[in-house]
Amino acid sequence: MKTNIVIILITMVIISSCFKEDEMIPPHEPGDVTTVVIPLTMYYENQVYYDMELNEQVSISNRSQFDLNFSCNDTSAIIRLNTANFARAAKTNHTNLDDVTDTTGLVWKFDKSDGNIDSLAIKDWISVSGSDTSYSNKVWVINRGINTAGFNLGLIKIKFNSLVNGKFSFTFANMDNSELTVADVEKNSDFDYIQYSFSNRSIVQSEPPRSGWDLLFTQYTTLLFTDEGEAYPYLVTGVLQKYNGTKVALDTNLVFSDITIADTSSFEFSTSLDKIGYDWKELVGDVGSGDIYYEIKLNNTYIIKDRNSFYYKLRFVNFYNHETGEKGYPTFEYQML
């Protein structure tokens, strides 16, 4: 009899080990439905970082105030472009800044909007093998894109020299070799990324500390496709989720008011930065006559799991300022589940 009990207990342990451990959700009461208006403005000038738990716009800044994002994760050498500016980069075959004087023959690349590090425009500038670190020493040319007024921000040539003891070191100049600058960006564990401006030649930090935001409302560059399936880059206006710790699922079947915490187990969550993205709205009307406007897809409900493992449901209800009628004011309602 004792032998049978032991066998049963061992079997239960083996079976239970085959199942995924349930994630702990902090005890809480469901929240009230809250309506939020994000002031991107008519020309989408602003980037707005939002904290769902605090129901707070924690940072609002001009989207063109920085050029590069440097990762603060311990072992990461990731460098991202400011895709809100339609920025792009190309690697040259030169190792000397002075030798790069034009863009002839360069192949331009954009950062993919899902955040995949294998699809970044700037990569392979550093190589780590065991305890050995080497650098490509190649010169890159960065087309900084356009500002909020539609003017070109110009070209910068740059060489990433090293990443030592958590400090990125790089040298850059204008294409005519003027304003040569040697700069350092030191990692800060309070942030996901440190932001750098070529205009100011200094750090210009608009991204909040990593523990203080969930969603970024902004313009950003993504790839659209022609009817023939050919990809082309395009500036869109929408939402990017936090790099680490935030997951999003999309539901188009359930009624927003009926969704509860129990439904979250049936959703497929994604860490793609553009899972919410821009297509919660669509352009309708007669393009030829100019009588076009954005219509909200009210059946799109986004289920968001934040960095603290709280779940929210969110849907957009407007894209226009209800007083002036100007576009660029995404309005959404959301509720903690």
C-alpha positions as CSV (number, residue, x, y, z in Angstrom):
1,M,0.0,0.0,0.0
2,K,2.8,2.4,0.9
3,T,4.5,1.6,-2.3
4,N,1.4,2.5,-4.3
5,I,1.2,5.9,-2.5
6,V,4.8,6.6,-3.3
7,I,4.3,5.8,-6.9
8,I,1.2,8.0,-7.1
9,L,3.1,10.9,-5.5
10,I,6.0,10.5,-7.9
11,T,3.7,10.4,-10.8
12,M,1.9,13.5,-9.7
13,V,5.2,15.4,-9.4
14,I,6.3,14.3,-12.9
15,I,2.9,15.3,-14.5
16,S,2.8,18.6,-12.7
17,S,6.3,19.4,-13.9
18,C,5.1,19.2,-17.5
19,F,2.8,22.1,-17.1
20,K,3.8,25.8,-17.3
21,E,4.0,27.4,-13.9
22,D,1.1,29.9,-13.4
23,E,2.3,33.5,-13.4
24,M,1.5,35.4,-10.2
25,I,-0.7,38.4,-10.7
26,P,-0.7,40.9,-7.8
27,P,-4.1,41.0,-6.0
28,H,-6.1,44.0,-7.0
29,E,-9.6,45.2,-7.8
30,P,-10.6,46.0,-11.5
31,G,-10.2,49.6,-12.2
32,D,-12.7,52.1,-13.7
33,V,-12.8,52.8,-17.4
34,T,-10.6,55.8,-18.0
35,T,-10.6,58.0,-21.2
36,V,-7.3,59.6,-22.2
37,V,-6.4,62.1,-24.9
38,I,-2.8,62.1,-26.2
39,P,-1.6,65.5,-27.6
40,L,0.5,64.5,-30.6
41,T,-0.7,67.7,-32.3
42,M,-1.9,68.1,-35.8
43,Y,1.6,67.8,-37.3
44,Y,2.5,64.9,-34.9
45,E,5.3,67.0,-33.3
46,N,5.2,65.2,-29.9
47,Q,6.3,61.9,-28.5
48,V,4.3,61.0,-25.5
49,Y,5.3,58.3,-23.0
50,Y,2.4,56.9,-21.0
51,D,2.3,54.9,-17.7
52,M,-0.9,52.8,-17.6
53,E,-0.8,52.0,-13.9
54,L,-0.4,55.7,-12.9
55,N,-2.7,56.9,-15.7
56,E,-0.1,59.5,-16.5
57,Q,1.7,61.1,-19.5
58,V,5.2,60.9,-17.9
59,S,7.1,62.6,-20.8
60,I,6.1,64.8,-23.7
61,S,8.8,66.1,-26.0
62,N,9.5,67.1,-29.6
63,R,10.0,63.9,-31.7
64,S,13.0,65.4,-33.5
65,Q,15.1,66.3,-30.5
66,F,17.4,63.2,-30.6
67,D,19.0,60.9,-33.3
68,L,20.3,57.7,-31.7
69,N,19.2,55.4,-28.9
70,F,22.0,53.5,-27.1
71,S,21.0,50.4,-25.1
72,C,21.6,50.4,-21.4
73,N,21.3,46.7,-20.9
74,D,24.5,45.2,-19.4
75,T,25.8,43.2,-22.3
76,S,24.0,44.9,-25.1
77,A,25.6,46.9,-27.9
78,I,22.3,47.8,-29.6
79,I,22.1,51.2,-31.3
80,R,18.7,52.3,-32.7
81,L,17.7,55.2,-35.0
82,N,15.1,57.7,-34.2
83,T,12.5,56.3,-36.6
84,A,10.1,59.1,-35.9
85,N,12.3,61.2,-38.1
86,F,12.3,58.7,-41.0
87,A,16.0,58.3,-40.3
88,R,18.1,55.7,-42.1
89,A,21.7,54.5,-42.1
90,A,24.2,53.0,-44.5
91,K,27.6,51.3,-43.9
92,T,30.5,52.3,-46.1
93,N,33.6,50.4,-46.9
94,H,35.8,53.1,-45.4
95,T,37.5,53.1,-42.0
96,N,38.5,56.8,-42.2
97,L,36.0,59.5,-41.7
98,D,37.8,61.8,-44.1
99,D,37.5,59.4,-47.0
100,V,33.7,59.5,-46.9
101,T,32.5,62.6,-48.8
102,D,29.2,61.6,-50.5
103,T,26.5,58.9,-50.6
104,T,27.2,57.3,-54.0
105,G,26.5,53.6,-54.0
106,L,25.3,53.4,-50.4
107,V,22.6,51.0,-49.5
108,W,20.2,52.6,-47.0
109,K,18.5,50.6,-44.2
110,F,15.7,51.5,-41.8
111,D,15.1,50.0,-38.3
112,K,12.2,47.5,-38.6
113,S,9.3,48.7,-36.5
114,D,8.7,45.5,-34.6
115,G,12.0,46.1,-32.8
116,N,13.8,42.9,-34.0
117,I,17.5,43.5,-33.3
118,D,18.4,41.4,-36.4
119,S,16.6,44.0,-38.5
120,L,18.3,47.1,-37.3
121,A,20.1,49.5,-39.7
122,I,23.2,49.8,-37.5
123,K,24.5,46.4,-36.5
124,D,27.7,44.3,-36.7
125,W,29.8,47.3,-35.7
126,I,31.0,45.2,-32.7
127,S,31.8,41.5,-32.5
128,V,32.2,39.5,-29.2
129,S,33.7,36.1,-29.1
130,G,34.3,34.7,-25.7
131,S,36.5,37.3,-23.9
132,D,37.6,38.9,-27.2
133,T,35.9,42.0,-28.5
134,S,36.6,43.5,-31.9
135,Y,35.2,46.4,-33.9
136,S,34.5,46.7,-37.6
137,N,35.9,50.3,-37.7
138,K,33.6,51.0,-40.6
139,V,32.2,54.5,-41.2
140,W,28.5,54.8,-41.3
141,V,26.4,57.6,-42.9
142,I,23.2,58.5,-41.2
143,N,20.5,60.4,-43.0
144,R,18.8,62.0,-40.0
145,G,15.5,62.2,-41.8
146,I,13.0,65.1,-41.6
147,N,11.9,67.3,-38.8
148,T,8.3,68.1,-37.8
149,A,8.2,70.9,-40.4
150,G,9.2,68.5,-43.2
151,F,12.7,69.9,-43.6
152,N,15.7,67.6,-44.1
153,L,17.9,67.2,-41.0
154,G,20.9,66.4,-43.1
155,L,23.7,63.8,-43.2
156,I,26.1,62.7,-40.5
157,K,29.1,60.4,-41.0
158,I,30.0,58.4,-37.8
159,K,32.4,55.8,-36.6
160,F,31.6,53.7,-33.6
161,N,35.0,53.3,-31.8
162,S,34.4,51.1,-28.8
163,L,32.1,49.9,-26.0
164,V,34.2,49.6,-22.8
165,N,33.0,49.4,-19.2
166,G,29.5,50.4,-20.2
167,K,30.5,53.4,-22.3
168,F,29.9,53.8,-26.0
169,S,32.6,55.9,-27.7
170,F,32.1,57.3,-31.2
171,T,33.3,60.1,-33.6
172,F,31.2,61.9,-36.1
173,A,31.2,64.9,-38.4
174,N,29.3,66.6,-41.2
175,M,29.9,65.3,-44.7
176,D,32.3,68.1,-45.4
177,N,34.4,67.1,-42.3
178,S,33.2,70.1,-40.4
179,E,32.2,70.0,-36.7
180,L,34.3,66.9,-35.9
181,T,33.1,65.6,-32.6
182,V,34.3,62.8,-30.3
183,A,31.5,61.7,-27.9
184,D,30.8,59.2,-25.2
185,V,27.4,57.8,-24.0
186,E,27.6,55.9,-20.7
187,K,25.0,53.3,-19.9
188,N,22.5,54.1,-17.0
189,S,20.8,51.1,-15.5
190,D,17.7,53.3,-14.7
191,F,16.9,53.5,-18.4
192,D,16.3,51.1,-21.3
193,Y,18.1,53.5,-23.7
194,I,20.1,56.7,-23.5
195,Q,19.3,59.2,-26.3
196,Y,21.8,61.3,-28.2
197,S,21.4,64.4,-30.4
198,F,23.7,65.3,-33.2
199,S,22.3,68.9,-33.2
200,N,23.2,69.5,-29.6
201,R,26.2,67.1,-29.6
202,S,25.0,65.8,-26.3
203,I,22.6,63.5,-24.5
204,V,19.0,64.7,-24.8
205,Q,16.9,62.3,-22.7
206,S,13.2,62.2,-23.4
207,E,12.6,58.5,-22.7
208,P,11.7,58.1,-19.0
209,P,13.3,55.6,-16.6
210,R,12.5,52.0,-17.5
211,S,10.2,51.6,-14.5
212,G,8.1,54.5,-15.5
213,W,6.3,53.8,-18.8
214,D,4.4,51.3,-20.9
215,L,3.4,52.9,-24.2
216,L,5.0,55.4,-26.6
217,F,2.7,57.5,-28.8
218,T,4.6,58.8,-31.8
219,Q,5.3,58.8,-35.5
220,Y,7.6,56.0,-36.5
221,T,8.9,54.4,-39.7
222,T,7.4,51.1,-40.8
223,L,7.3,49.0,-44.0
224,L,4.2,49.0,-46.1
225,F,3.7,46.9,-49.2
226,T,2.5,47.7,-52.8
227,D,-0.2,45.6,-54.5
228,E,2.7,43.7,-56.1
229,G,4.1,42.8,-52.6
230,E,7.1,45.2,-52.8
231,A,8.1,46.7,-49.4
232,Y,8.6,50.5,-49.0
233,P,9.3,52.6,-45.9
234,Y,6.6,54.9,-44.7
235,L,6.0,57.3,-41.8
236,V,2.9,56.3,-39.7
237,T,1.4,57.6,-36.5
238,G,0.6,55.2,-33.7
239,V,1.8,53.4,-30.6
240,L,4.9,51.5,-29.7
241,Q,5.1,49.4,-26.6
242,K,8.0,49.3,-24.1
243,Y,11.1,47.4,-25.2
244,N,11.1,45.0,-22.2
245,G,8.3,43.7,-19.9
246,T,5.2,44.8,-21.9
247,K,3.2,42.3,-24.0
248,V,0.1,43.0,-26.1
249,A,-2.6,40.9,-27.7
250,L,-5.3,42.0,-30.2
251,D,-9.0,40.9,-30.0
252,T,-11.5,41.8,-32.6
253,N,-14.4,39.5,-31.6
254,L,-15.3,40.2,-28.0
255,V,-17.3,43.3,-26.9
256,F,-14.9,45.7,-25.1
257,S,-17.1,46.0,-22.0
258,D,-17.4,42.2,-21.6
259,I,-13.7,41.4,-21.5
260,T,-12.6,40.2,-18.1
261,I,-9.4,38.9,-16.5
262,A,-10.5,35.4,-17.2
263,D,-10.3,36.0,-20.9
264,T,-6.6,36.8,-20.8
265,S,-5.6,33.1,-20.8
266,S,-7.0,32.7,-24.3
267,F,-5.1,35.6,-26.0
268,E,-1.8,35.3,-27.8
269,F,0.5,38.0,-26.5
270,S,3.3,39.6,-28.5
271,T,6.5,41.5,-27.6
272,S,6.7,43.1,-31.0
273,L,7.1,46.8,-30.4
274,D,4.4,47.7,-33.0
275,K,1.7,45.2,-32.0
276,I,-0.7,48.1,-31.3
277,G,0.9,50.1,-34.1
278,Y,-1.0,52.4,-36.3
279,D,-3.8,50.5,-38.0
280,W,-6.4,50.9,-35.2
281,K,-7.6,53.6,-37.6
282,E,-8.1,53.7,-41.3
283,L,-8.3,56.5,-43.9
284,V,-11.7,56.6,-45.6
285,G,-13.3,59.0,-48.1
286,D,-12.5,60.3,-51.5
287,V,-8.8,60.9,-51.9
288,G,-9.3,62.7,-55.2
289,S,-11.6,65.4,-53.7
290,G,-9.6,65.6,-50.5
291,D,-12.6,64.6,-48.5
292,I,-10.8,62.0,-46.4
293,Y,-10.7,61.4,-42.7
294,Y,-9.5,58.8,-40.2
295,E,-12.1,56.3,-38.9
296,I,-11.5,54.3,-35.7
297,K,-11.8,50.5,-35.7
298,L,-13.9,50.3,-32.6
299,N,-13.8,46.5,-32.6
300,N,-10.0,46.5,-32.0
301,T,-9.4,45.8,-28.4
302,Y,-5.8,45.6,-27.2
303,I,-5.1,43.5,-24.1
304,I,-1.9,44.8,-22.5
305,K,0.2,43.1,-19.8
306,D,2.4,45.7,-18.3
307,R,5.9,45.4,-16.7
308,N,4.3,44.7,-13.3
309,S,2.1,41.8,-14.7
310,F,-1.2,43.8,-14.5
311,Y,-3.6,43.4,-17.4
312,Y,-5.5,46.1,-19.1
313,K,-8.0,46.3,-22.0
314,L,-7.7,49.3,-24.3
315,R,-9.5,50.6,-27.4
316,F,-9.3,53.8,-29.4
317,V,-12.4,55.9,-29.8
318,N,-11.1,59.0,-31.7
319,F,-8.2,60.6,-33.5
320,Y,-9.4,64.2,-33.5
321,N,-9.5,67.0,-30.9
322,H,-13.2,67.1,-29.9
323,E,-13.0,70.9,-29.6
324,T,-11.0,72.0,-32.7
325,G,-11.5,69.0,-34.9
326,E,-7.7,68.8,-35.5
327,K,-6.2,65.4,-36.2
328,G,-3.3,64.1,-34.0
329,Y,-5.1,63.6,-30.7
330,P,-5.5,59.8,-30.3
331,T,-8.2,59.2,-27.7
332,F,-8.6,55.8,-26.0
333,E,-10.4,54.3,-23.2
334,Y,-8.9,51.6,-21.0
335,Q,-9.5,49.6,-17.8
336,M,-7.4,47.5,-15.5
337,L,-8.7,44.0,-15.5
